[in-house]
């Protein structure tokens, strides 16, 4: 069964700039490859192949008539906010738009009886995870390095589509491929920038 999630992918130039923004002096971070960076709207997990078309239809319905929007990245953060960090993320000023599209996607999935992870949507891009078993001192150093790190100015793109993605896990890491793409209106990547 394919493992599916719904996401807004990050254009390559912006993804590379985001990946480079992580502090080099944090070896405990297991970095996400730039080509895998995205904003998750809903995680479905394993879905029978015969239901993939239903999931794609739900995504198409959810974005119908919705306009493309600009996503500007505003800073780096970590989860959890206190104590040893587990992951590093980039935040965005497009939270309201992402939550609206994500809410519509989740509603459409629910209407088609397609289960998804019900955790609240917190708009962000996961950039890295802290390696399991990292000593407390090293984890604290990661937290301090993230607090001091800054994103490049004007790091933004136009979100012009939502994708139903498949994740294939392997020993060398995950691979993502788009199973369906639903366009947001008035879009285009003319707004993409990474510098």
Secondary structure by P-SEA (a helix, b strand, c coil): cbbbbbbccccaaaaaaaaaccccccccccccccccccccccccccccccaaaaaaaaaaaaaccbbbbbbbbccccccccccccccccccccaaaaaaaaaaaaaaaaaaacccccccccccccccccccccccaaaaaaaaaaaaacccccccccccccccbbbbbbcccbbbbbbcbbbbbccccccccccc
